[in-house]
Amino acid sequence: MGMAMMAIGVMFAPVSDSLSKILTEWLHPVEVGAGRFILQTAILFAVMTLRGMPLGHKGQLPRLALAGLLVSITLVGIIGAVSVMPIATAIAIFFVEPLILTVMAAVILKEPTGWRRYVAVFVGLIGALIVIRPSWETFGPVSILPLIAAFSFSGYLINMRWLGRSLPGLSIQGWSSGFAAIFLGLAFVIGKPLGLLPSTIETMPLWGWSLFGLLAIVAVGTFLFISEAFLRAPAGILAPFQYLEIIGATVLGFVLFGDFPDAMTWLGTAIILGSGLYVFYRERKQSRADAAAKPVTK
C-alpha cells in the first residue's frame, strides 16, 4: 500500500507543473506561485482542522518562515523553467536534488557519507550538465532555474528534518505554505508596480482562474499521498519511486505541449537517475549496517 501511494503521489506531481505551465501563458511565475500557495494554505489548514490537529507552531516560526522562503524559491524556479522548457527536461535537471541533499546532509547535519556517494554525486552533476548544455543554447539562463530550485529544495528538506522533531509534517506544510504565500505576495505587491513582473493577467479567461483551485488541490493531494506512503513503508524503499515523475512529466509534456526530450536529454537523465539510485542504495546499505551494529537490549 505504501509503495502504491508513493507511485500515485509522484505520478500526480507533473500535473501541477503542467497546470502551472498553462497559467504562465498569462501570469508571471511569481503570480502563479502566490496564487497556488494562498489556496494551498487554506486547504492544508482546513485538513488539519478536520483531522483535529493543533494549528500551533511550538515557537518554530523562524524556521517555518525559512521553510516558506526556500519552498517559494523552489516553486518559482520550477515554474519559471517549465514556462519555456519542456517539463521533462526541467524535472530531469531538478532531480540532482537528492545528490545535493547528500552533500548538504554531510556538511550541515554531519551525517556520515563515504567516498562512493561523493563520486555518485559528481557523476550525477555531470549528467545535469549534459542536460543543461543543449538547453542553454536554446533557452539561455532559464536552464539553470531547475538547478537553483534543486539547491533550494535540498535546504528546505534539511530544515524539515529539524522541524520534524517538534511538528507533524502537515503542520510544517501548512505553515511553510502560508509563509511562502506571504513572501510571494510581497514580491507581487512590490514588483508589479515597478514592471518587474510582466504578465497579461487582464486577458486571462474565467476558466483559467479555476485552474488555480485545481492546482492547489493536486498539490495538496500529492503531498498527502506521499506523506501517507512514508507512514506505511520505509523511506529507503520509497525513495526511488520519486523517479517515476520523469515518466509522468514526459507523457504530459508530449500530450499537452508536444514536447519530447532529445537523445542528449535522455542520456543526461539516465546518468542522473543512475547516480541517484546508487546513492539510495548506499544509504540503505549503511542504514542496515548501523542497525546491525546497535547492541541488542532486552
CORBEL-V570503 format. One record per run of one state. SS is the DSSP state (h for helix, s for strand, l for the rest). FROM is the first residue (numbers start at 1). LEN is the number of residues. If there is no record, write none. Layout:
# CORBEL-V570503
((SS;FROM;LEN) (SS;FROM;LEN))
This chain:
# CORBEL-V570503
((l;1;1) (h;2;22) (l;24;5) (h;29;22) (l;51;10) (h;61;22) (l;83;4) (h;87;8) (l;95;2) (h;97;12) (l;109;6) (h;115;49) (l;164;5) (h;169;25) (l;194;7) (h;201;3) (l;204;2) (h;206;27) (l;233;2) (h;235;23) (l;258;5) (h;263;31) (l;294;5))
